Amino acid sequence: MGKKLHETRERLLHEGLALMSRDGMAGVTLGLLAEQVGMSKSGVFAHFRSKDEVQISLLDQMARVAGPVVIEPAMAEPEGLPRLEALVRNWLGWAPRAGLPGGCPAAAAMFELDDVESPVRDKVVEMEAEWRGLLEGLTRRAVELGHLKADLDVEQFVWELSGIYLSHHTSQRFLRRPDADDRAHTAFNALVDRSRLVDGKRPRLK
């Protein structure tokens, strides 16, 4: 019975994450999820007690799905700027490469939940803080290795990088711009170039 319950929960998480990727946070309710997997609503209640619990569990599932696509390959790259650049390449437009039918659920949630106070919003805030912490850590390491200039404002760098990501999400998902990837990579490369300049010269990677 335990194995069957686990398999059913995994199916709910798989189908629910696809639903969230395509339709956003508002598209995931106990009723819709039950309909998606061909279960009764009471059957879904056996695994999740509330809509908030479903959505928080799906955000955790998103992190598990994104890790092998975004983070793990980047961590195999050399430390410093090569690792940061690899992470950003993997991050931009990661959802379809992870098998999701829509866009990044976390990015969509930041727009959907900006004026909402709820445990789900708190979860998104926590995940965003952890992610920006990772970006800041990789950027600081690039500074330490001399790949980026010593006086770089790391928080400002990550702020601008996060803006590039959200602009890419909006352009790709809402505006459906075919050049979203190219423009995002151009913007990131410009940010890196500006952050490497020392007395008008780019330092060589160590």
PLY file of the C-alpha trace (Angstrom):
ply
format ascii 1.0
element vertex 206
property float x
property float y
property float z
element edge 205
property int vertex1
property int vertex2
end_header
0.00 0.00 0.00
2.84 2.37 0.86
4.43 1.90 -2.56
1.13 2.48 -4.32
0.48 5.66 -2.35
3.98 6.89 -3.20
3.47 6.15 -6.89
0.12 7.94 -6.88
1.62 10.97 -5.16
4.46 11.07 -7.69
1.92 10.97 -10.50
-0.03 13.82 -8.92
3.17 15.87 -8.59
4.18 15.13 -12.18
0.82 16.06 -13.65
0.36 18.98 -11.28
3.70 20.52 -12.18
2.84 20.31 -15.87
-0.47 22.01 -15.10
1.26 24.73 -13.08
3.82 25.30 -15.82
1.10 25.77 -18.40
-1.68 27.49 -16.43
0.09 29.12 -13.49
-0.63 28.89 -9.78
-4.31 29.68 -10.26
-4.58 26.72 -12.61
-3.80 24.24 -9.84
-6.69 23.36 -7.55
-7.61 20.07 -5.92
-10.54 19.71 -8.33
-8.54 20.45 -11.46
-5.72 18.18 -10.35
-8.18 15.37 -9.65
-9.67 15.81 -13.12
-6.20 15.89 -14.70
-5.19 12.52 -13.28
-8.61 10.87 -13.42
-9.12 10.67 -9.67
-11.85 11.78 -7.34
-11.30 14.95 -5.37
-11.43 12.90 -2.16
-8.64 10.74 -3.61
-6.44 13.80 -4.00
-7.30 14.77 -0.39
-5.61 11.55 0.70
-2.31 13.09 -0.42
-2.81 16.84 0.04
-4.95 18.54 2.65
-5.37 21.90 0.94
-4.74 23.89 -2.21
-1.81 25.61 -0.48
-0.22 22.25 0.35
-0.61 21.13 -3.26
1.04 24.27 -4.61
3.90 24.21 -2.09
4.55 20.54 -2.89
4.59 21.37 -6.58
7.13 24.14 -6.02
9.36 21.61 -4.26
8.82 19.26 -7.19
9.84 22.06 -9.56
13.15 22.43 -7.69
13.78 18.68 -7.96
13.06 18.72 -11.70
15.15 21.85 -12.35
18.23 20.68 -10.45
19.52 18.15 -13.02
18.81 20.54 -15.90
20.02 23.85 -14.47
22.32 23.42 -11.48
24.06 20.07 -11.71
25.59 20.50 -15.20
26.81 24.00 -14.27
28.55 22.74 -11.14
30.66 20.45 -13.33
32.19 23.52 -15.00
35.35 25.25 -13.68
34.80 27.62 -10.77
34.25 31.30 -11.31
32.86 32.91 -14.43
32.66 29.67 -16.51
30.43 28.11 -13.87
28.27 31.24 -13.55
27.88 31.52 -17.32
26.92 27.86 -17.58
24.30 28.26 -14.86
22.74 31.24 -16.60
22.70 29.44 -19.97
20.93 26.52 -18.33
18.56 28.79 -16.39
17.21 30.81 -19.31
14.26 28.92 -20.79
14.93 25.84 -18.65
11.32 24.63 -18.30
10.80 23.11 -21.79
14.21 21.40 -21.57
13.02 19.80 -18.32
9.95 18.42 -20.09
7.45 21.01 -18.86
4.80 22.14 -21.35
4.90 25.82 -20.35
7.21 28.23 -18.59
8.93 28.55 -15.23
6.32 28.17 -12.46
8.34 30.25 -9.99
8.66 33.20 -12.37
4.93 33.11 -13.09
4.17 32.87 -9.37
6.07 36.08 -8.62
3.65 37.96 -10.87
0.55 36.10 -9.68
1.26 36.37 -5.95
2.81 39.83 -5.67
-0.21 41.24 -3.79
-1.21 38.03 -1.99
-0.29 37.04 1.56
-0.23 33.26 1.86
2.02 30.32 2.73
2.52 29.76 -0.99
3.84 33.29 -1.45
6.14 32.76 1.54
7.47 29.62 -0.15
8.18 31.46 -3.40
9.94 34.25 -1.48
12.07 31.65 0.32
12.99 29.89 -2.93
13.82 33.17 -4.66
16.08 34.20 -1.77
17.90 30.86 -1.93
18.33 31.16 -5.68
19.67 34.70 -5.51
21.98 33.55 -2.75
23.38 30.90 -5.11
23.86 33.49 -7.85
25.59 35.84 -5.45
27.87 33.08 -4.21
28.95 32.14 -7.74
29.44 35.79 -8.65
31.58 36.46 -5.56
33.72 33.45 -6.44
34.21 34.87 -9.94
35.37 38.11 -8.31
37.76 36.24 -5.99
39.31 34.44 -8.97
39.78 37.70 -10.87
37.25 36.85 -13.55
35.15 39.88 -12.59
36.44 43.20 -11.30
37.35 43.43 -7.63
35.01 46.32 -6.83
31.96 44.75 -8.48
28.67 45.42 -6.70
27.60 41.78 -6.52
24.07 42.49 -5.31
23.53 44.91 -8.19
24.92 42.33 -10.65
22.44 39.70 -9.42
19.62 42.28 -9.40
20.24 43.01 -13.08
20.66 39.32 -13.89
17.32 38.53 -12.26
15.75 41.31 -14.32
17.10 39.73 -17.50
15.55 36.42 -16.51
12.13 37.92 -15.79
12.24 39.94 -19.01
13.05 36.74 -20.88
10.14 34.96 -19.20
7.73 37.76 -20.12
9.01 38.00 -23.70
8.90 34.26 -24.25
5.66 33.38 -22.48
3.47 36.50 -22.74
4.77 38.32 -25.83
5.77 35.05 -27.54
8.82 36.68 -29.02
10.95 34.25 -31.05
14.06 36.30 -30.28
13.66 36.07 -26.49
16.61 33.70 -26.05
18.97 35.73 -28.24
18.10 39.02 -26.56
18.47 37.55 -23.07
21.90 36.11 -23.89
22.94 39.44 -25.46
21.87 41.28 -22.30
23.73 38.84 -20.05
26.89 39.02 -22.13
26.76 42.83 -21.95
26.36 42.64 -18.16
29.36 40.32 -17.88
31.51 42.44 -20.18
30.72 45.55 -18.16
31.52 43.69 -14.96
34.90 42.48 -16.25
36.31 45.80 -17.38
39.31 47.01 -15.38
40.90 50.23 -16.70
39.11 49.56 -19.98
40.54 46.03 -20.33
39.12 42.58 -19.79
41.08 40.35 -17.40
42.01 36.89 -18.62
40.35 33.92 -16.97
42.69 32.12 -14.56
0 1
1 2
2 3
3 4
4 5
5 6
6 7
7 8
8 9
9 10
10 11
11 12
12 13
13 14
14 15
15 16
16 17
17 18
18 19
19 20
20 21
21 22
22 23
23 24
24 25
25 26
26 27
27 28
28 29
29 30
30 31
31 32
32 33
33 34
34 35
35 36
36 37
37 38
38 39
39 40
40 41
41 42
42 43
43 44
44 45
45 46
46 47
47 48
48 49
49 50
50 51
51 52
52 53
53 54
54 55
55 56
56 57
57 58
58 59
59 60
60 61
61 62
62 63
63 64
64 65
65 66
66 67
67 68
68 69
69 70
70 71
71 72
72 73
73 74
74 75
75 76
76 77
77 78
78 79
79 80
80 81
81 82
82 83
83 84
84 85
85 86
86 87
87 88
88 89
89 90
90 91
91 92
92 93
93 94
94 95
95 96
96 97
97 98
98 99
99 100
100 101
101 102
102 103
103 104
104 105
105 106
106 107
107 108
108 109
109 110
110 111
111 112
112 113
113 114
114 115
115 116
116 117
117 118
118 119
119 120
120 121
121 122
122 123
123 124
124 125
125 126
126 127
127 128
128 129
129 130
130 131
131 132
132 133
133 134
134 135
135 136
136 137
137 138
138 139
139 140
140 141
141 142
142 143
143 144
144 145
145 146
146 147
147 148
148 149
149 150
150 151
151 152
152 153
153 154
154 155
155 156
156 157
157 158
158 159
159 160
160 161
161 162
162 163
163 164
164 165
165 166
166 167
167 168
168 169
169 170
170 171
171 172
172 173
173 174
174 175
175 176
176 177
177 178
178 179
179 180
180 181
181 182
182 183
183 184
184 185
185 186
186 187
187 188
188 189
189 190
190 191
191 192
192 193
193 194
194 195
195 196
196 197
197 198
198 199
199 200
200 201
201 202
202 203
203 204
204 205
